[in-house]
Each structure stands twice: as C-alpha cells, then as structure tokens.
Amino acid sequence: MTAPSAAAKANSFELVQSEIETTINQAEKNLIHFQENRESGEDLQNCIDFLNQLRGIFVLVEIQGGVMLCHEAVSLANEVPVGATDDKNNLLTTLNNALFMLRRYVEYYHQRREDHPELLLPIINELRLAIKNKPYPDSHFFDVDMSIKVDHCQDLGLGQAEEVQDFDHRAKRLRHMYQVALLGIIRDQNLSVSLKLLTRSALGLSKLCGNSPLSGLWCLLTVAGQAMMDRQMETTLSRKRLLMKVERYTKELVYVGKVVTSKTAPDSIIKELLYMLSLSGSSNQEVSDILGGYGVAPQEFNEQKLISHRKRLFGPGADVLRSLSGALQEEISQLKDKLDIIERGIDPDVTDFSVISAGLEKLFSTLIMLDLKQLAELASTQNDAIKSWSGSGRVPTEEDLISVANAVLTIEQAIKRFEETGITPELDGSIVDQLDVGNSPYLSEAMIVVTDEAQSGITLTKRAITAFVESNWDKLHLANIDATLNGVRGSMVMVGESRLAEALAASMECIAKELLERESRPDEKVLETLADTLTSLEYYIETIAGRESVNADLLSLAEESLKSINYLTE
C-alpha cells in the first residue's frame, strides 16, 4: 500500500472510530441481555444486526481483520437458537470472546495503523470450530503461485540418488524416527530434540525417495524443520496438525511400498511449509533459494513480530509477569548476598538474620497472593527456622544454611519459570518436588556439565566416522573413538543411566567389528543405522539435563536400530 492510500485509510478510520466503539458496546449489551433472558429473540437479533453493521464499516475502511471476525461471529450467532439451553453455553462464550477481541483489535489498529488479520486467526478458528466448520490454515492470507515448479532439494547436497537396496527396512526405521519426533512435538516435550529428530528423519526420507516426486516434500520439510529450530518457531496446534498429515505419507511408504514415491504432495501441504519458511525470518541459503524460486519474499511481519503483537493483542499478562518476576528476583538477590556472607564464616550479625527473615516474609506474602501455596509454605518454614536461630542465639550449622539456600534457589527457579509458563498449580507442585538431594540445584548444574561432555564425546565420534568415510576408509580417524565413547559410557553409569550405557557399549562393539576389524568397505546399511543410533543417543542425552521430562522414546529408538543390525539383544 502506498503512503497516500495508507494515510487515506487511517483518516477514514478516524472518522468512524467512535461509531465502531459505540456499535461494539451495543452488540455486547444485547448479547448480555440475551444471556440473562434466553427467550428474548429480539436481543439476539439486535446483536447480529450490530455485528453486520460493524462488518459493513470494516469493509468501508478496508480493515480485513475486522471484516473476517465479524463475518465468523455472525455465522456463529445465527447458530444460537432462541431459548438456548446450557448445551449452547460454549457458543455464547465464544461469541463473547469474539466481541472482546474485536474491541482489542480496534484499539490495536488505532495505535499501530496496521491491519494484520493473521493475528486474529486463533479466535476466528475458535468461532469456526464452535459450529463445526473447518479451521483456516496459517497460510490463509499467504499468496503464492503453486503452479511454479521448484527443486526443494537443490541445496541439500543429495547428489545423484542411488538405488536403495533395503527400501522396506529403511522406510520402517525412518517412519519410527518421524513418529518419535512427532510424538514429542505433539506433547510439547523436548521440542529442540524432537525438531532435530524430525529434520533428520525428513532428510533420510528424501534420500530414500531419491529423484522421485515425493522427495520434494521431504526436502521442503527438512528445510522447514531446520528453520523452526534456528528461529525457535512455535509448535502451534495448526503446525502439529500439518506434521500429522505429513506422517500419512510415511505410513504409505511402509505399507504400500516404493510405488508411493511417484506421488506428489498436495498443494495445501506445500503452501503451509512455504508459509513457515517465509514467516521464519531465516537467512539460510536453502530458504532463500526456495522462496526465490516461487517469487516469494520473506514476510516482513515475521514469526517473532507475530508472537509479540499477538501477546499485546490478547493482553498484558506476559509483561506483568515479567515485571513481577524482576521485582521478586531483586528480593532474592539480597537474600543470597546475606546468606553468602554468613556461609563464608564471618560472624553472623542478628541484623543479617532479621534481613533474611524480612525477605522471606515478603516472599511468603507474595507467593500466597499468587496462590503458590507450596512455595509459600517453603518460605514460611525456613523463616521459622531463622527466627529460632535469632531467638536462641544459636549459630546455624552448615546443614541449616544449605537448607535455607536450597529453599531460596528453588523459589528463584519457580519465579524465573513462570515468566514463560504462567502461574499454575503444576508449577507450584513440580518445583517443590525437586527439593530432595537428587534434584538439588547444585546437582542439576553438575548434570548439565556431565551431559554436555557426553554430547561432545558423541559429536566427536560422529565427526571421526564422517572423516573415516570421506578419507576412503582411513582407520586412523577411528583411533580415539573407543576411549571417547568409553568415557561417555562411564559417566552415564555414574548418573544411573544403565540402559544408555548398554546402548553405548553395543555401539562401541559395532564400530570395532564393522569399521575397525573389517578389511573390506563397511556395509552402507550398518553405517546409516549407526549414524541414526548415535544421533538418537545424542538427543536423548540432551533431554537428561533439561527441565523437561526425559524422552525415553529416543533411547528405545537407538536400541531398536542396534537390534536391527544384531548388536543388541532383546
């Protein structure tokens, strides 16, 4: 849009803004009256009439987001019968939400002078789903000429495809890998690891399909998955649905066979993946080449902006939580400073105890207000202990100080976490459950160090095997693998990961027999399976040190890969 037309559009909005706000008020009042007296068909019809009037105004001033939201709201309101019973409450609640979001969008447009209807897709789809209509895809507002043919694999270095000898075996293994990744994404579990695994499985499927039409889908998914990781894109419900649709093709590859590779993926799936690339803001060469091939420019209103503006539109909750978290962390920093002085062996002053006690009392009051009762009880218990030291004149022991420090660090962890997760009962319970020695903050830090070293060891092993292959089987590259993996195996035994240690031992045996002792060229199937095994183990180790639950499916995937080449028994 040119500057003059944008200015004219803004001026037109200024002329009707007050009328829009008044009409929204009238629609809300009539909806409230209908909810109070559901036999009043006149109030329901008035609400619909006001929504249609709003739609006409938005058409006039060319605000597409308002037009669409009003249209869907009218469709839903027409499904509400006069005398609606309680089973229609969800329709009325959704309609109320739509009017609230309409008001917020008018405020947003007034402040920004920008019309971004994609911001309203969640509430628009909520309206459509409420009356059992199909939701719009994320790419609904995305224009691309799907008649253009682009090579999605051009930058992935696949080269000339060779005939796959063990198609069925590899298809099953890659499908299983895809399913494990998809399950992690659906559950929002270990998302970084799950996306890595998804990208790897997609790349493997692109190689499996060779130069066939279906290979383009897997190459595009590989690039999209990499962009999601690089740009930390959200795994929204619509994206989960998209990945579930793609999974059907892995099923067909397994159960129908190689003939499926002659299929082409539907334009709807390709368009969704292209929209993700244009939205990502990624500067990767493969992303630029694919978008350039379709004549599409990266979205100026990218994922990061979309999330930021949607938060602003839906309310200031995140900002409020961030401010609250910052204020509480300042209080905790003072407590940690005082505890540090006492722990260093300096004679504790009664004043120090009183400062710590006052700080814990403030935390207690705030946590009670936030309904984080277990964390509040934790602060109260430690405060009682500190008061007993002051009252009796007793010098606290090292165990006493560690107990207080652990409590303070635990509360600090919770405060940092609710910036992103919100204040929930699950947060309250999960943090307190981590107070035992096995989950202390100090051990958590140690686990991070151990797992980082273990991941580095597996990464070095993979690089050594790659160098071995690229150097035409020069075994000198494998000289340090045994010592490296043995060190990783030992560290995993120490942290109680016996299954992981067994998988590492089996991998070491496979490398010794198939790569070091074999005089001839290693079997391609073994190399592929070994690479997948090491990658699965690497991703599994990454989940051990994270805050999220450990993804045991990754370990099972590695074990099944080793079993498929007879290096791990049942």
C-alpha positions in Angstrom: 0.0 0.0 0.0 1.3 3.4 -0.9 1.8 6.1 1.7 -1.1 8.3 0.4 -3.5 5.4 0.4 -2.4 4.3 3.9 -2.9 7.9 5.1 -6.4 8.0 3.5 -7.3 4.7 5.1 -6.1 6.0 8.5 -8.2 9.2 8.0 -11.3 7.1 7.1 -10.8 5.0 10.3 -10.6 8.2 12.4 -14.0 9.3 11.1 -15.7 6.1 12.1 -13.8 5.0 15.2 -16.3 6.4 17.7 -19.1 4.7 15.8 -17.3 1.4 15.8 -16.8 1.6 19.5 -20.4 2.5 20.1 -21.7 -0.3 17.9 -19.5 -2.9 19.7 -20.9 -1.6 23.0 -24.4 -2.1 21.7 -23.7 -5.6 20.5 -22.2 -6.6 23.9 -25.2 -5.2 25.8 -27.7 -7.0 23.6 -25.7 -10.3 24.0 -25.7 -9.8 27.8 -29.4 -9.2 27.8 -30.0 -12.4 25.8 -27.8 -14.4 28.1 -29.9 -13.2 31.0 -33.2 -13.9 29.2 -32.7 -16.5 26.5 -36.3 -16.3 25.3 -35.6 -12.7 24.1 -35.0 -13.3 20.4 -35.1 -9.6 19.8 -31.9 -9.1 21.8 -30.1 -11.9 19.9 -31.2 -10.4 16.5 -30.1 -6.9 17.6 -26.6 -8.4 18.4 -26.5 -10.0 14.9 -27.6 -6.7 13.3 -24.9 -4.7 15.1 -22.3 -7.3 14.0 -23.4 -6.9 10.4 -23.3 -3.2 10.8 -19.7 -3.5 12.1 -18.8 -5.7 9.2 -20.0 -3.1 6.7 -18.0 -0.4 8.4 -14.8 -2.5 8.3 -15.4 -3.2 4.6 -15.7 0.5 4.0 -12.4 1.4 5.8 -10.7 -1.8 4.4 -9.8 -3.5 7.7 -9.7 -7.1 6.7 -9.2 -8.5 10.1 -12.4 -6.8 11.4 -14.4 -7.9 8.3 -13.4 -11.6 8.8 -14.0 -11.6 12.6 -17.5 -10.0 12.2 -18.4 -12.5 9.4 -17.5 -15.5 11.5 -19.2 -14.0 14.6 -22.4 -13.6 12.7 -22.2 -17.2 11.4 -21.9 -18.4 15.0 -24.6 -16.1 16.3 -27.0 -17.5 13.7 -26.5 -21.0 15.2 -27.7 -19.9 18.6 -31.4 -20.7 19.0 -33.9 -18.6 20.9 -34.3 -20.3 24.3 -30.8 -21.7 24.1 -30.2 -24.3 26.8 -26.9 -24.9 28.7 -25.5 -27.0 25.9 -25.2 -23.8 23.9 -23.1 -22.1 26.5 -19.9 -22.7 24.6 -21.3 -20.8 21.6 -22.2 -17.9 23.7 -18.9 -17.9 25.5 -17.0 -18.0 22.1 -19.2 -15.1 20.9 -18.4 -13.1 24.0 -14.7 -13.7 23.3 -15.0 -12.6 19.7 -16.6 -9.3 20.8 -13.8 -8.8 23.3 -11.1 -9.5 20.7 -12.9 -7.2 18.2 -12.6 -4.3 20.7 -9.0 -5.1 21.3 -8.2 -5.2 17.6 -9.8 -1.8 17.1 -7.6 -0.5 19.8 -4.6 -2.2 18.2 -5.4 -0.7 14.8 -5.8 2.7 16.4 -2.4 2.5 17.9 -0.5 0.9 15.1 -2.4 1.8 11.9 -1.6 -1.7 10.7 -4.1 -4.4 9.6 -2.8 -7.9 10.3 -5.7 -10.3 10.1 -3.4 -13.2 10.8 -3.3 -12.0 14.4 -7.0 -12.9 14.7 -6.7 -16.4 13.2 -6.9 -18.1 16.7 -10.2 -16.5 17.6 -11.6 -16.8 14.0 -10.8 -20.5 14.1 -12.3 -20.8 17.5 -15.5 -19.4 16.1 -15.4 -21.8 13.1 -14.7 -24.9 15.2 -17.5 -24.0 17.6 -20.0 -24.6 14.8 -18.0 -27.5 13.4 -16.6 -25.6 10.4 -13.1 -26.5 9.1 -10.4 -24.1 10.6 -8.4 -21.9 8.3 -4.8 -22.8 7.8 -2.0 -20.5 9.0 -1.3 -19.7 5.3 -4.8 -18.5 4.6 -3.6 -15.0 3.9 -0.4 -16.1 2.1 -0.3 -15.7 -1.7 1.9 -18.0 -3.8 1.7 -19.3 -7.3 1.6 -23.1 -6.7 1.9 -23.8 -10.5 5.6 -22.9 -10.3 7.8 -26.0 -10.0 10.9 -25.5 -7.7 13.6 -28.0 -6.8 13.4 -28.1 -3.0 16.4 -30.4 -2.8 18.9 -28.2 -4.7 20.8 -27.0 -1.6 20.8 -30.2 0.5 23.7 -31.9 -1.3 21.9 -35.1 -2.0 23.6 -35.6 -5.3 22.6 -38.3 -7.8 20.3 -40.8 -6.0 21.5 -44.4 -5.9 19.2 -47.4 -6.0 18.1 -48.3 -2.4 18.5 -52.0 -1.8 16.8 -52.2 1.6 13.9 -49.8 1.0 11.4 -51.5 3.3 13.8 -51.7 6.2 14.9 -48.1 5.9 11.3 -46.9 5.4 10.2 -48.6 8.7 13.1 -47.2 10.6 12.7 -43.6 9.3 9.0 -43.7 9.9 9.6 -44.8 13.5 12.0 -41.9 13.9 9.5 -39.5 12.4 6.8 -40.8 14.8 9.0 -40.4 17.9 9.8 -36.8 16.9 6.1 -36.1 16.1 5.0 -37.5 19.5 7.5 -35.2 21.3 6.2 -32.2 19.3 2.6 -33.0 20.0 3.3 -33.4 23.7 5.5 -30.2 23.7 8.2 -32.4 25.2 11.9 -31.8 24.5 11.0 -29.6 21.5 14.5 -28.8 20.5 15.4 -32.5 20.4 12.2 -33.5 18.7 12.7 -31.0 15.9 16.2 -32.2 15.3 14.9 -35.7 15.1 12.1 -34.7 12.7 14.6 -32.9 10.5 16.9 -35.9 10.4 14.1 -38.3 9.5 12.8 -36.0 6.8 16.3 -35.8 5.3 16.6 -39.6 5.5 13.2 -39.9 3.7 14.3 -37.5 1.0 17.3 -39.8 0.3 15.1 -42.8 0.4 12.8 -41.4 -2.2 15.7 -40.4 -4.5 14.7 -38.4 -7.5 11.0 -39.2 -7.3 8.3 -36.5 -7.0 7.7 -37.3 -3.3 11.3 -36.4 -2.4 10.4 -32.7 -2.8 8.1 -32.9 0.1 10.8 -34.4 2.4 13.4 -31.9 1.3 11.0 -29.0 1.9 10.2 -30.4 5.4 13.9 -30.8 6.1 14.4 -27.1 5.3 11.3 -26.0 7.3 12.4 -28.1 10.3 15.8 -26.6 10.3 14.3 -23.1 10.1 12.0 -23.9 13.0 15.0 -24.9 15.1 17.2 -21.9 14.1 14.5 -19.3 14.6 12.9 -21.1 17.6 9.5 -21.1 16.0 6.4 -22.1 17.9 4.9 -25.6 17.5 1.3 -24.4 17.3 -1.7 -26.7 17.1 -2.1 -26.0 13.3 1.6 -26.9 12.8 1.1 -30.1 14.7 -1.9 -31.0 12.5 0.3 -30.3 9.4 3.0 -32.7 10.6 0.3 -35.3 11.4 -0.9 -35.0 7.8 2.7 -35.5 6.5 3.0 -38.6 8.7 0.4 -40.4 6.5 3.0 -40.4 3.7 5.5 -42.3 5.9 2.8 -44.8 6.6 2.2 -45.3 2.9 5.9 -45.7 2.2 5.9 -48.6 4.8 2.7 -50.3 3.9 2.3 -49.7 0.2 6.0 -49.5 -0.8 8.2 -47.8 -3.2 5.4 -47.1 -5.7 4.3 -44.3 -3.3 7.4 -42.2 -4.2 5.8 -41.4 -7.6 3.1 -39.3 -5.7 3.2 -35.6 -5.4 2.2 -33.9 -2.1 -0.9 -31.7 -2.3 -0.5 -28.0 -2.8 -2.1 -27.3 0.6 0.8 -29.0 2.5 3.5 -27.4 0.3 1.9 -24.0 0.8 1.8 -24.4 4.6 5.5 -25.3 4.6 6.4 -22.4 2.3 4.5 -20.1 4.6 6.5 -21.3 7.5 9.7 -20.6 5.6 8.6 -17.1 4.6 7.5 -16.4 8.2 10.6 -17.8 9.9 12.9 -14.9 9.1 15.7 -17.4 8.4 18.6 -16.2 6.3 19.7 -19.8 5.4 20.7 -20.1 1.7 18.3 -23.0 1.1 15.4 -21.0 2.5 16.2 -18.0 0.3 16.6 -20.2 -2.8 13.2 -22.0 -2.3 11.3 -18.7 -1.6 13.1 -17.0 -4.5 12.1 -19.9 -6.8 8.4 -19.2 -6.0 8.9 -15.5 -6.3 8.0 -15.0 -2.7 9.7 -12.5 -0.3 10.2 -13.3 3.4 7.3 -11.9 5.4 8.1 -8.5 6.9 5.6 -9.4 9.7 7.6 -12.5 10.7 7.1 -15.1 13.4 8.8 -13.0 16.1 6.7 -10.0 15.4 3.5 -12.1 15.1 4.1 -13.6 18.5 4.9 -10.2 20.1 1.9 -8.5 18.6 -0.5 -11.4 19.4 0.6 -11.1 23.1 0.0 -7.4 23.0 -3.4 -8.0 21.4 -4.5 -10.7 23.8 -3.5 -8.9 26.9 -0.5 -7.7 29.0 -0.2 -10.9 31.0 3.4 -11.7 29.9 4.6 -8.2 30.6 3.0 -8.1 34.1 4.6 -11.5 34.9 8.0 -10.3 33.7 7.8 -7.2 35.9 6.7 -9.2 38.9 9.5 -11.7 38.3 12.1 -8.9 38.1 10.9 -7.4 41.4 11.0 -10.8 43.2 14.4 -11.7 41.8 15.7 -8.4 43.3 14.4 -9.5 46.7 16.0 -12.9 46.3 19.4 -11.4 45.2 19.5 -9.6 48.6 18.8 -12.8 50.4 21.5 -14.7 48.5 24.0 -11.9 49.4 23.3 -12.2 53.1 23.4 -16.0 53.0 26.8 -15.8 51.2 28.3 -13.5 53.9 27.2 -15.9 56.6 28.4 -19.0 54.7 31.9 -17.5 54.3 32.4 -17.9 58.1 32.0 -14.2 59.0 30.4 -13.9 62.5 26.7 -13.6 61.7 25.0 -10.5 62.9 21.5 -10.5 64.3 20.7 -7.8 61.7 21.7 -10.3 58.9 19.2 -12.8 60.3 16.5 -10.2 60.5 17.1 -9.0 56.9 16.8 -12.7 55.7 13.7 -13.2 57.8 12.0 -10.0 56.5 12.8 -11.0 52.9 11.3 -14.5 53.4 8.2 -12.9 54.9 7.8 -10.7 51.8 8.2 -13.7 49.6 5.7 -15.6 51.6 3.1 -12.9 51.3 3.6 -12.5 47.5 3.5 -16.3 46.9 0.3 -16.6 48.9 -1.2 -13.8 46.8 -0.2 -15.7 43.6 -1.8 -18.9 45.0 1.6 -20.7 45.0 0.9 -22.3 48.4 3.6 -24.9 48.5 6.3 -22.5 47.6 4.9 -20.1 50.2 5.0 -22.8 52.8 8.6 -23.5 51.9 9.5 -19.8 52.6 7.5 -19.8 55.8 9.2 -22.9 57.1 12.7 -21.5 56.5 11.7 -18.2 58.1 10.6 -20.0 61.2 14.0 -21.7 61.4 15.8 -18.4 61.1 13.7 -16.8 63.8 14.6 -19.7 66.1 18.3 -19.0 65.5 17.9 -15.4 66.4 15.7 -16.2 69.5 18.1 -18.8 70.9 21.3 -17.1 69.9 22.3 -20.4 68.2 24.9 -20.2 65.3 23.4 -22.1 62.3 25.2 -25.2 61.1 26.3 -25.8 57.5 23.3 -28.0 57.0 21.0 -25.3 58.3 22.4 -22.8 55.8 22.3 -25.3 52.9 18.6 -25.9 53.7 17.8 -22.2 53.5 19.9 -21.7 50.4 18.2 -24.6 48.6 14.8 -23.2 49.5 15.8 -19.7 48.2 17.2 -21.2 45.0 14.0 -23.3 44.5 11.8 -20.3 44.8 14.1 -18.4 42.4 13.8 -21.2 39.8 10.0 -21.0 40.1 10.0 -17.3 39.6 12.2 -17.5 36.5 10.0 -20.2 35.1 6.6 -18.5 35.5 7.7 -15.7 33.1 7.2 -18.3 30.3 4.7 -20.8 31.7 2.5 -18.6 33.7 1.5 -19.1 37.3 -0.1 -22.6 37.6 -0.7 -25.2 40.3 1.6 -27.6 38.3 4.5 -25.1 38.6 3.9 -24.9 42.4 4.0 -28.7 42.8 6.7 -29.6 40.4 9.2 -27.1 41.9 8.7 -28.3 45.5 9.0 -32.0 44.3 12.6 -31.1 43.3 13.7 -30.3 46.9 15.3 -33.7 47.5 19.0 -34.2 47.2 18.7 -36.0 43.9 17.2 -32.8 42.4 19.0 -30.1 44.2 20.1 -27.0 42.1 23.8 -28.0 42.6 23.3 -31.5 41.2 21.3 -30.0 38.3 24.3 -27.8 37.4 26.6 -30.8 37.7 24.3 -32.9 35.4 24.4 -30.1 32.8 28.2 -30.3 32.8 28.2 -34.1 32.6 25.7 -34.3 29.8 27.5 -31.5 27.9 30.7 -33.5 28.0 28.8 -36.7 26.9 27.2 -34.9 24.0 30.6 -33.5 22.9 32.0 -37.1 23.1 29.3 -38.4 20.7 29.7 -35.4 18.4 33.5 -36.1 18.2 32.7 -39.8 17.4 30.3 -38.8 14.6 32.9 -36.5 13.1 35.5 -39.2 13.3 33.3 -41.6 11.4 32.5 -39.0 8.8 36.2 -38.3 8.3 36.7 -42.1 8.1 34.1 -42.4 5.3 35.4 -39.2 3.4 39.0 -40.4 3.5 38.2 -43.6 1.7 38.2 -45.7 4.9 41.4 -44.5 6.6 41.1 -46.2 10.0 43.5 -43.7 11.7 40.4 -41.4 12.1 38.9 -44.0 14.4 41.8 -44.3 16.7 40.3 -42.4 19.6 36.7 -43.4 19.3 36.9 -46.3 21.8 38.4 -44.1 24.6 35.9 -41.3 23.9 32.8 -43.5 23.9 34.1 -45.5 26.9 34.4 -42.2 28.9 30.8 -41.2 27.9 29.6 -44.7 28.9 31.3 -44.4 32.3 29.7 -41.0 33.0 26.3 -42.4 32.1 26.8 -45.3 34.5 27.6 -42.8 37.3 24.4 -40.9 36.7 22.3 -44.1 36.8 21.6 -44.4 33.0 22.4 -48.1 32.7 20.3 -48.6 29.6 22.1 -45.8 27.9 25.4 -47.3 28.9 24.5 -50.6 27.4 23.5 -48.9 24.1 26.8 -47.1 24.1 28.7 -50.4 24.7 26.8 -52.0 21.8 27.7 -49.1 19.6 31.3 -49.4 20.5 31.2 -53.1 19.6 29.6 -52.3 16.3 32.3 -49.7 15.5 35.1 -52.1 16.5 33.8 -55.1 14.4 32.2 -53.3 11.4 34.7 -50.4 10.9 38.0 -51.3 12.6 38.3 -55.0 12.2 36.6 -55.4 8.8 39.1 -55.3 5.9 36.5 -54.5 3.2 34.3 -51.5 2.8 31.7 -51.2 5.6 28.1 -52.1 4.8 26.1 -49.0 3.9 23.1 -50.2 5.9 25.3 -50.5 9.0 26.7 -47.0 8.5 23.3 -45.5 8.2 21.9 -47.3 11.2 25.0 -46.5 13.3 24.6 -42.8 12.4 20.9 -42.9 13.4 21.8 -44.7 16.7 24.5 -42.1 17.7 22.1 -39.2 16.8 19.3 -40.7 18.9 21.6 -41.2 21.8 22.9 -37.7 21.5 19.4 -36.2 21.5 18.4 -38.5 24.5 21.4 -37.2 26.5 20.3 -33.7 25.7 17.0 -34.3 27.4 18.6 -35.7 30.6 19.9 -32.3 31.7 16.8 -30.3 30.6 14.0 -29.2 32.8 11.5 -31.2 30.8 10.9 -34.9 31.3 13.3 -37.4 29.8 12.2 -38.7 26.4 12.7 -42.4 26.7 11.4 -43.0 23.2 14.7 -41.7 21.9 16.6 -44.3 23.8 14.2 -47.0 22.6 14.7 -45.8 19.0 18.5 -46.2 19.4 18.1 -49.7 20.9 15.8 -50.8 18.0 18.4 -49.5 15.5 21.1 -51.6 17.2 18.8 -54.6 17.3 18.1 -54.3 13.5 21.9 -54.9 12.8 22.2 -57.5 15.6 24.3 -55.6 18.0 21.8 -55.6 20.9 19.8 -58.5 22.2 16.2 -58.4 23.5 
